[in-house]
């Protein structure tokens, strides 16, 4: 593939030269010099330009219009402002990354092929190791809950960190493919949702500390299903009313199991209890609505629904990501519309 790199300073170009391997065929341009009409075609564009400067925006509009053919248009921006992210997307970005960006994250976003990380392991192998660790920790936690023992919070946090690192370094698609190949059932769902939630948080510019909390909440979110019989959890057909009522106890059961456990934050407990609540009050277990639903829970709910739709079960093929996103769009009044709109790049991205 070939990549155009556009920056508004020589220092930024120099830094990006060190990040991008020659296999990507990078071409480096100063914003003041490039003319989109005469620049050769490229598969991807990386923009490292301060879009808080009005003059830069005017030039970028013209340049990006001429490069709209590029399948990937990554903007590297400073700060975590949603306004700046929105400005980048308005200029034609397909993905916004917030500085500082690691080389592995940047390369993973650019390449659909197996990406080598700096230790020499492939992205697929790294994801497999992270998924194996997370699955082992989930298995231990579910077994502990089923037997009435305390959950190893540190172990689950280690698993969540491994998931977050894998997704941030190598992209969501790599994580989803790895999880589907090696895991099934409730564990697969938890791993998928955690990966989706991390990617969602990154796309929104959520601070790293909050992304970690989101990853932990997503990894823990269905821990209450350890209390539900497997024949109900894995039933291939439609649940009867009694079975549905039993399933709907999992969020409150998970909360009851975890509350009072040292090391569990209030944000994680809220995510476990409330990830099935809706803005219109039609969710469970408490029927809370509107502003009573915390921000982290709103992100987790969208990620949970999407993860359930795209998971691969023995009796159900994974729904295409495009179709799953359409279902989210139809849940007007239940999910926060601006967040669903922002989720599009996660649902349909690489």
Buried (B, 14 or more C-beta within 10 A) or exposed (E): BEBBBBBBEEEBBEBBEEBBEEEBBBBBBBBEEBEBEEBEEBBBBBBBBBBBEEEBBEBBEEBBEBBEEBEBBBBBBEEBEEEBBEBBBEBBBBBBBBEEBBBBBBBBBBBBEEBBBEEEEBBBBBBBBBBBBBBEBBEBBBEBBEEEEEBBBEBBBBBBBBBBBBBBBBBBBBBBEBBBEBBBBBBBBBBBBBBBBBBBBBBBBBEEEBBBBBBBBBBBBBBBBBBBEEEBBBBEEEBEEEBEEBBBBBBBBBBBBBEEEEEBEEBBBBBBBBBBBBBBBEBBBBEBBEEEBBBBBBBBBBBBBBBBBBBBBEEEEBBEBEEBBEEBBEBEEBBBEEBBEBBBBBBEBB
